[in-house]
Amino acid sequence: MKHTYILALLLALYTGLAQANLGDTDVQASDNADLKAGRTAIDKQDWKAAVDHLSKAAAAEPNNADVHNWLGYANRNLGNMDAAFAAYGEALRLDPRNRYAHEYIGEAYLMVDDLGKAEGHLAELQKLCTPIPCEEYKDLKRAVDEYKAKK
C-alpha cells in the first residue's frame, strides 16, 4: 500500500513537471479578433499592424499576460523598446512564470546592451524549466552566448 502511494505521488509529480515545459497559447481558441489578427500580422512580420491589433487586444483583455507578451514582441521588432519593456513587464506582472515573456524580454535586454538583466531572466528560466530544459531557456541561452562572443 505504501509503495502504491509513493508511486502515485511520483507519477503526479513527473506529469506536472513534464506539462510545465509544454504548450503555447492557443490563439485560435480565443474569441478576441484583435489577438488573432495581431498574431497573423506577427507571422507576416507586419509589426505596425501587429502593434495596432495587439494594443486593442490588450485594452479588451488587460489581464491576459499572453496578449501583453505578444504586444512586447511586436513593439520590440518595430524598434519601440520602451513600449516593448512596458508590455513584457506587464506580462510578467500578470504571470511571473510566463516563459515566453522571460525569453523575449531577455532578448530585448541584449538589444539594449544590458547583459545583466538578460542573464537575470535566463536564471529565472533555468528555475522554471528544471529539470527538463525548455526551448525558451535554450533560445535565450544561445542568444546570451552569442552576445558574449561578439563582445
Biotite code that builds the C-alpha atoms (Angstrom):
import biotite.structure as struc

atoms = struc.array([
    struc.Atom([0.000, 0.000, 0.000], chain_id="A", res_id=1, res_name="MET", atom_name="CA", element="C"),
    struc.Atom([2.808, 2.407, 0.928], chain_id="A", res_id=2, res_name="LYS", atom_name="CA", element="C"),
    struc.Atom([4.625, 1.688, -2.368], chain_id="A", res_id=3, res_name="HIS", atom_name="CA", element="C"),
    struc.Atom([1.460, 2.356, -4.371], chain_id="A", res_id=4, res_name="THR", atom_name="CA", element="C"),
    struc.Atom([1.070, 5.731, -2.663], chain_id="A", res_id=5, res_name="TYR", atom_name="CA", element="C"),
    struc.Atom([4.691, 6.691, -3.353], chain_id="A", res_id=6, res_name="ILE", atom_name="CA", element="C"),
    struc.Atom([4.423, 5.567, -6.973], chain_id="A", res_id=7, res_name="LEU", atom_name="CA", element="C"),
    struc.Atom([1.241, 7.586, -7.461], chain_id="A", res_id=8, res_name="ALA", atom_name="CA", element="C"),
    struc.Atom([2.890, 10.640, -5.889], chain_id="A", res_id=9, res_name="LEU", atom_name="CA", element="C"),
    struc.Atom([5.966, 10.339, -8.123], chain_id="A", res_id=10, res_name="LEU", atom_name="CA", element="C"),
    struc.Atom([3.813, 9.892, -11.211], chain_id="A", res_id=11, res_name="LEU", atom_name="CA", element="C"),
    struc.Atom([1.784, 13.001, -10.359], chain_id="A", res_id=12, res_name="ALA", atom_name="CA", element="C"),
    struc.Atom([4.975, 14.995, -9.769], chain_id="A", res_id=13, res_name="LEU", atom_name="CA", element="C"),
    struc.Atom([6.557, 13.830, -13.017], chain_id="A", res_id=14, res_name="TYR", atom_name="CA", element="C"),
    struc.Atom([3.403, 14.576, -15.017], chain_id="A", res_id=15, res_name="THR", atom_name="CA", element="C"),
    struc.Atom([3.240, 18.084, -13.561], chain_id="A", res_id=16, res_name="GLY", atom_name="CA", element="C"),
    struc.Atom([6.892, 18.746, -14.357], chain_id="A", res_id=17, res_name="LEU", atom_name="CA", element="C"),
    struc.Atom([6.536, 17.466, -17.902], chain_id="A", res_id=18, res_name="ALA", atom_name="CA", element="C"),
    struc.Atom([3.469, 19.610, -18.521], chain_id="A", res_id=19, res_name="GLN", atom_name="CA", element="C"),
    struc.Atom([5.273, 22.670, -17.133], chain_id="A", res_id=20, res_name="ALA", atom_name="CA", element="C"),
    struc.Atom([7.514, 22.675, -20.209], chain_id="A", res_id=21, res_name="ASN", atom_name="CA", element="C"),
    struc.Atom([4.801, 22.225, -22.810], chain_id="A", res_id=22, res_name="LEU", atom_name="CA", element="C"),
    struc.Atom([2.471, 24.408, -24.766], chain_id="A", res_id=23, res_name="GLY", atom_name="CA", element="C"),
    struc.Atom([1.846, 27.786, -26.231], chain_id="A", res_id=24, res_name="ASP", atom_name="CA", element="C"),
    struc.Atom([-1.195, 29.969, -26.077], chain_id="A", res_id=25, res_name="THR", atom_name="CA", element="C"),
    struc.Atom([-3.849, 28.652, -28.430], chain_id="A", res_id=26, res_name="ASP", atom_name="CA", element="C"),
    struc.Atom([-4.767, 31.857, -30.227], chain_id="A", res_id=27, res_name="VAL", atom_name="CA", element="C"),
    struc.Atom([-7.418, 30.044, -32.260], chain_id="A", res_id=28, res_name="GLN", atom_name="CA", element="C"),
    struc.Atom([-9.281, 29.230, -29.029], chain_id="A", res_id=29, res_name="ALA", atom_name="CA", element="C"),
    struc.Atom([-9.566, 32.946, -28.200], chain_id="A", res_id=30, res_name="SER", atom_name="CA", element="C"),
    struc.Atom([-12.650, 34.980, -29.077], chain_id="A", res_id=31, res_name="ASP", atom_name="CA", element="C"),
    struc.Atom([-10.506, 38.116, -29.362], chain_id="A", res_id=32, res_name="ASN", atom_name="CA", element="C"),
    struc.Atom([-10.394, 39.033, -33.057], chain_id="A", res_id=33, res_name="ALA", atom_name="CA", element="C"),
    struc.Atom([-7.623, 41.574, -32.467], chain_id="A", res_id=34, res_name="ASP", atom_name="CA", element="C"),
    struc.Atom([-5.439, 38.924, -30.810], chain_id="A", res_id=35, res_name="LEU", atom_name="CA", element="C"),
    struc.Atom([-5.926, 36.648, -33.815], chain_id="A", res_id=36, res_name="LYS", atom_name="CA", element="C"),
    struc.Atom([-5.243, 39.491, -36.253], chain_id="A", res_id=37, res_name="ALA", atom_name="CA", element="C"),
    struc.Atom([-2.198, 40.551, -34.236], chain_id="A", res_id=38, res_name="GLY", atom_name="CA", element="C"),
    struc.Atom([-0.724, 37.040, -34.318], chain_id="A", res_id=39, res_name="ARG", atom_name="CA", element="C"),
    struc.Atom([-1.406, 36.842, -38.066], chain_id="A", res_id=40, res_name="THR", atom_name="CA", element="C"),
    struc.Atom([0.399, 40.178, -38.514], chain_id="A", res_id=41, res_name="ALA", atom_name="CA", element="C"),
    struc.Atom([3.331, 38.849, -36.456], chain_id="A", res_id=42, res_name="ILE", atom_name="CA", element="C"),
    struc.Atom([3.501, 35.769, -38.697], chain_id="A", res_id=43, res_name="ASP", atom_name="CA", element="C"),
    struc.Atom([3.673, 38.143, -41.684], chain_id="A", res_id=44, res_name="LYS", atom_name="CA", element="C"),
    struc.Atom([6.215, 40.351, -39.858], chain_id="A", res_id=45, res_name="GLN", atom_name="CA", element="C"),
    struc.Atom([3.866, 43.310, -40.239], chain_id="A", res_id=46, res_name="ASP", atom_name="CA", element="C"),
    struc.Atom([4.929, 44.813, -36.934], chain_id="A", res_id=47, res_name="TRP", atom_name="CA", element="C"),
    struc.Atom([2.875, 48.018, -37.167], chain_id="A", res_id=48, res_name="LYS", atom_name="CA", element="C"),
    struc.Atom([-0.365, 46.112, -37.807], chain_id="A", res_id=49, res_name="ALA", atom_name="CA", element="C"),
    struc.Atom([0.582, 43.688, -35.025], chain_id="A", res_id=50, res_name="ALA", atom_name="CA", element="C"),
    struc.Atom([1.066, 46.544, -32.543], chain_id="A", res_id=51, res_name="VAL", atom_name="CA", element="C"),
    struc.Atom([-2.222, 48.134, -33.606], chain_id="A", res_id=52, res_name="ASP", atom_name="CA", element="C"),
    struc.Atom([-4.224, 44.919, -33.194], chain_id="A", res_id=53, res_name="HIS", atom_name="CA", element="C"),
    struc.Atom([-2.464, 43.748, -30.058], chain_id="A", res_id=54, res_name="LEU", atom_name="CA", element="C"),
    struc.Atom([-2.881, 47.150, -28.401], chain_id="A", res_id=55, res_name="SER", atom_name="CA", element="C"),
    struc.Atom([-6.636, 46.774, -28.923], chain_id="A", res_id=56, res_name="LYS", atom_name="CA", element="C"),
    struc.Atom([-6.488, 43.185, -27.675], chain_id="A", res_id=57, res_name="ALA", atom_name="CA", element="C"),
    struc.Atom([-4.640, 44.330, -24.534], chain_id="A", res_id=58, res_name="ALA", atom_name="CA", element="C"),
    struc.Atom([-7.273, 47.021, -23.902], chain_id="A", res_id=59, res_name="ALA", atom_name="CA", element="C"),
    struc.Atom([-10.015, 44.399, -24.250], chain_id="A", res_id=60, res_name="ALA", atom_name="CA", element="C"),
    struc.Atom([-8.166, 41.814, -22.137], chain_id="A", res_id=61, res_name="GLU", atom_name="CA", element="C"),
    struc.Atom([-5.954, 43.793, -19.729], chain_id="A", res_id=62, res_name="PRO", atom_name="CA", element="C"),
    struc.Atom([-5.337, 40.723, -17.538], chain_id="A", res_id=63, res_name="ASN", atom_name="CA", element="C"),
    struc.Atom([-4.156, 38.464, -20.371], chain_id="A", res_id=64, res_name="ASN", atom_name="CA", element="C"),
    struc.Atom([-0.396, 38.045, -19.947], chain_id="A", res_id=65, res_name="ALA", atom_name="CA", element="C"),
    struc.Atom([-0.026, 36.425, -23.364], chain_id="A", res_id=66, res_name="ASP", atom_name="CA", element="C"),
    struc.Atom([-1.543, 39.428, -25.134], chain_id="A", res_id=67, res_name="VAL", atom_name="CA", element="C"),
    struc.Atom([0.931, 41.740, -23.371], chain_id="A", res_id=68, res_name="HIS", atom_name="CA", element="C"),
    struc.Atom([3.794, 39.391, -24.224], chain_id="A", res_id=69, res_name="ASN", atom_name="CA", element="C"),
    struc.Atom([2.927, 39.410, -27.926], chain_id="A", res_id=70, res_name="TRP", atom_name="CA", element="C"),
    struc.Atom([2.493, 43.187, -27.809], chain_id="A", res_id=71, res_name="LEU", atom_name="CA", element="C"),
    struc.Atom([6.003, 43.419, -26.362], chain_id="A", res_id=72, res_name="GLY", atom_name="CA", element="C"),
    struc.Atom([7.326, 41.154, -29.093], chain_id="A", res_id=73, res_name="TYR", atom_name="CA", element="C"),
    struc.Atom([5.744, 43.243, -31.850], chain_id="A", res_id=74, res_name="ALA", atom_name="CA", element="C"),
    struc.Atom([6.975, 46.504, -30.324], chain_id="A", res_id=75, res_name="ASN", atom_name="CA", element="C"),
    struc.Atom([10.486, 45.102, -29.949], chain_id="A", res_id=76, res_name="ARG", atom_name="CA", element="C"),
    struc.Atom([10.554, 44.130, -33.613], chain_id="A", res_id=77, res_name="ASN", atom_name="CA", element="C"),
    struc.Atom([9.267, 47.584, -34.545], chain_id="A", res_id=78, res_name="LEU", atom_name="CA", element="C"),
    struc.Atom([12.116, 49.118, -32.521], chain_id="A", res_id=79, res_name="GLY", atom_name="CA", element="C"),
    struc.Atom([9.850, 50.589, -29.823], chain_id="A", res_id=80, res_name="ASN", atom_name="CA", element="C"),
    struc.Atom([11.965, 49.345, -26.938], chain_id="A", res_id=81, res_name="MET", atom_name="CA", element="C"),
    struc.Atom([10.314, 51.371, -24.160], chain_id="A", res_id=82, res_name="ASP", atom_name="CA", element="C"),
    struc.Atom([6.896, 50.073, -25.209], chain_id="A", res_id=83, res_name="ALA", atom_name="CA", element="C"),
    struc.Atom([8.300, 46.548, -25.518], chain_id="A", res_id=84, res_name="ALA", atom_name="CA", element="C"),
    struc.Atom([9.726, 46.626, -21.986], chain_id="A", res_id=85, res_name="PHE", atom_name="CA", element="C"),
    struc.Atom([6.448, 48.019, -20.635], chain_id="A", res_id=86, res_name="ALA", atom_name="CA", element="C"),
    struc.Atom([4.421, 45.252, -22.307], chain_id="A", res_id=87, res_name="ALA", atom_name="CA", element="C"),
    struc.Atom([6.806, 42.490, -21.223], chain_id="A", res_id=88, res_name="TYR", atom_name="CA", element="C"),
    struc.Atom([6.803, 43.914, -17.704], chain_id="A", res_id=89, res_name="GLY", atom_name="CA", element="C"),
    struc.Atom([3.018, 43.789, -17.614], chain_id="A", res_id=90, res_name="GLU", atom_name="CA", element="C"),
    struc.Atom([3.017, 40.210, -18.933], chain_id="A", res_id=91, res_name="ALA", atom_name="CA", element="C"),
    struc.Atom([5.420, 39.182, -16.170], chain_id="A", res_id=92, res_name="LEU", atom_name="CA", element="C"),
    struc.Atom([3.475, 41.100, -13.526], chain_id="A", res_id=93, res_name="ARG", atom_name="CA", element="C"),
    struc.Atom([0.361, 39.174, -14.532], chain_id="A", res_id=94, res_name="LEU", atom_name="CA", element="C"),
    struc.Atom([2.178, 35.844, -14.933], chain_id="A", res_id=95, res_name="ASP", atom_name="CA", element="C"),
    struc.Atom([5.653, 35.731, -13.351], chain_id="A", res_id=96, res_name="PRO", atom_name="CA", element="C"),
    struc.Atom([6.113, 32.196, -14.720], chain_id="A", res_id=97, res_name="ARG", atom_name="CA", element="C"),
    struc.Atom([5.481, 33.158, -18.374], chain_id="A", res_id=98, res_name="ASN", atom_name="CA", element="C"),
    struc.Atom([8.459, 31.503, -20.067], chain_id="A", res_id=99, res_name="ARG", atom_name="CA", element="C"),
    struc.Atom([7.906, 33.290, -23.377], chain_id="A", res_id=100, res_name="TYR", atom_name="CA", element="C"),
    struc.Atom([7.946, 36.726, -21.743], chain_id="A", res_id=101, res_name="ALA", atom_name="CA", element="C"),
    struc.Atom([11.158, 35.866, -19.869], chain_id="A", res_id=102, res_name="HIS", atom_name="CA", element="C"),
    struc.Atom([12.822, 34.769, -23.104], chain_id="A", res_id=103, res_name="GLU", atom_name="CA", element="C"),
    struc.Atom([11.661, 37.752, -25.132], chain_id="A", res_id=104, res_name="TYR", atom_name="CA", element="C"),
    struc.Atom([12.466, 40.397, -22.523], chain_id="A", res_id=105, res_name="ILE", atom_name="CA", element="C"),
    struc.Atom([15.887, 38.795, -22.093], chain_id="A", res_id=106, res_name="GLY", atom_name="CA", element="C"),
    struc.Atom([16.494, 39.111, -25.829], chain_id="A", res_id=107, res_name="GLU", atom_name="CA", element="C"),
    struc.Atom([15.281, 42.716, -25.698], chain_id="A", res_id=108, res_name="ALA", atom_name="CA", element="C"),
    struc.Atom([17.762, 43.482, -22.917], chain_id="A", res_id=109, res_name="TYR", atom_name="CA", element="C"),
    struc.Atom([20.550, 42.136, -25.115], chain_id="A", res_id=110, res_name="LEU", atom_name="CA", element="C"),
    struc.Atom([19.406, 44.517, -27.852], chain_id="A", res_id=111, res_name="MET", atom_name="CA", element="C"),
    struc.Atom([19.971, 47.472, -25.497], chain_id="A", res_id=112, res_name="VAL", atom_name="CA", element="C"),
    struc.Atom([23.269, 46.046, -24.172], chain_id="A", res_id=113, res_name="ASP", atom_name="CA", element="C"),
    struc.Atom([22.003, 45.094, -20.717], chain_id="A", res_id=114, res_name="ASP", atom_name="CA", element="C"),
    struc.Atom([23.587, 41.672, -20.304], chain_id="A", res_id=115, res_name="LEU", atom_name="CA", element="C"),
    struc.Atom([22.953, 41.604, -16.548], chain_id="A", res_id=116, res_name="GLY", atom_name="CA", element="C"),
    struc.Atom([19.185, 41.853, -16.896], chain_id="A", res_id=117, res_name="LYS", atom_name="CA", element="C"),
    struc.Atom([19.190, 39.332, -19.755], chain_id="A", res_id=118, res_name="ALA", atom_name="CA", element="C"),
    struc.Atom([21.104, 36.893, -17.558], chain_id="A", res_id=119, res_name="GLU", atom_name="CA", element="C"),
    struc.Atom([18.626, 37.525, -14.754], chain_id="A", res_id=120, res_name="GLY", atom_name="CA", element="C"),
    struc.Atom([15.799, 36.327, -16.992], chain_id="A", res_id=121, res_name="HIS", atom_name="CA", element="C"),
    struc.Atom([17.947, 33.405, -18.128], chain_id="A", res_id=122, res_name="LEU", atom_name="CA", element="C"),
    struc.Atom([18.389, 32.408, -14.481], chain_id="A", res_id=123, res_name="ALA", atom_name="CA", element="C"),
    struc.Atom([14.638, 32.666, -13.953], chain_id="A", res_id=124, res_name="GLU", atom_name="CA", element="C"),
    struc.Atom([14.034, 30.434, -16.969], chain_id="A", res_id=125, res_name="LEU", atom_name="CA", element="C"),
    struc.Atom([16.511, 27.937, -15.601], chain_id="A", res_id=126, res_name="GLN", atom_name="CA", element="C"),
    struc.Atom([14.414, 27.726, -12.421], chain_id="A", res_id=127, res_name="LYS", atom_name="CA", element="C"),
    struc.Atom([11.150, 27.483, -14.351], chain_id="A", res_id=128, res_name="LEU", atom_name="CA", element="C"),
    struc.Atom([12.439, 24.868, -16.762], chain_id="A", res_id=129, res_name="CYS", atom_name="CA", element="C"),
    struc.Atom([14.095, 22.452, -14.351], chain_id="A", res_id=130, res_name="THR", atom_name="CA", element="C"),
    struc.Atom([14.620, 19.529, -14.522], chain_id="A", res_id=131, res_name="PRO", atom_name="CA", element="C"),
    struc.Atom([13.730, 19.443, -18.235], chain_id="A", res_id=132, res_name="ILE", atom_name="CA", element="C"),
    struc.Atom([15.271, 22.422, -20.112], chain_id="A", res_id=133, res_name="PRO", atom_name="CA", element="C"),
    struc.Atom([12.627, 24.224, -22.166], chain_id="A", res_id=134, res_name="CYS", atom_name="CA", element="C"),
    struc.Atom([13.043, 25.809, -25.572], chain_id="A", res_id=135, res_name="GLU", atom_name="CA", element="C"),
    struc.Atom([12.735, 29.317, -24.120], chain_id="A", res_id=136, res_name="GLU", atom_name="CA", element="C"),
    struc.Atom([15.726, 28.686, -21.859], chain_id="A", res_id=137, res_name="TYR", atom_name="CA", element="C"),
    struc.Atom([17.736, 27.175, -24.715], chain_id="A", res_id=138, res_name="LYS", atom_name="CA", element="C"),
    struc.Atom([16.907, 30.083, -27.048], chain_id="A", res_id=139, res_name="ASP", atom_name="CA", element="C"),
    struc.Atom([17.825, 32.787, -24.536], chain_id="A", res_id=140, res_name="LEU", atom_name="CA", element="C"),
    struc.Atom([20.974, 30.902, -23.502], chain_id="A", res_id=141, res_name="LYS", atom_name="CA", element="C"),
    struc.Atom([22.041, 30.741, -27.148], chain_id="A", res_id=142, res_name="ARG", atom_name="CA", element="C"),
    struc.Atom([21.352, 34.485, -27.564], chain_id="A", res_id=143, res_name="ALA", atom_name="CA", element="C"),
    struc.Atom([23.338, 35.329, -24.399], chain_id="A", res_id=144, res_name="VAL", atom_name="CA", element="C"),
    struc.Atom([26.247, 33.148, -25.521], chain_id="A", res_id=145, res_name="ASP", atom_name="CA", element="C"),
    struc.Atom([26.267, 34.781, -28.973], chain_id="A", res_id=146, res_name="GLU", atom_name="CA", element="C"),
    struc.Atom([26.094, 38.239, -27.379], chain_id="A", res_id=147, res_name="TYR", atom_name="CA", element="C"),
    struc.Atom([29.090, 37.426, -25.154], chain_id="A", res_id=148, res_name="LYS", atom_name="CA", element="C"),
    struc.Atom([31.067, 36.013, -28.087], chain_id="A", res_id=149, res_name="ALA", atom_name="CA", element="C"),
    struc.Atom([30.629, 39.284, -30.002], chain_id="A", res_id=150, res_name="LYS", atom_name="CA", element="C"),
    struc.Atom([31.758, 41.463, -27.104], chain_id="A", res_id=151, res_name="LYS", atom_name="CA", element="C"),
])
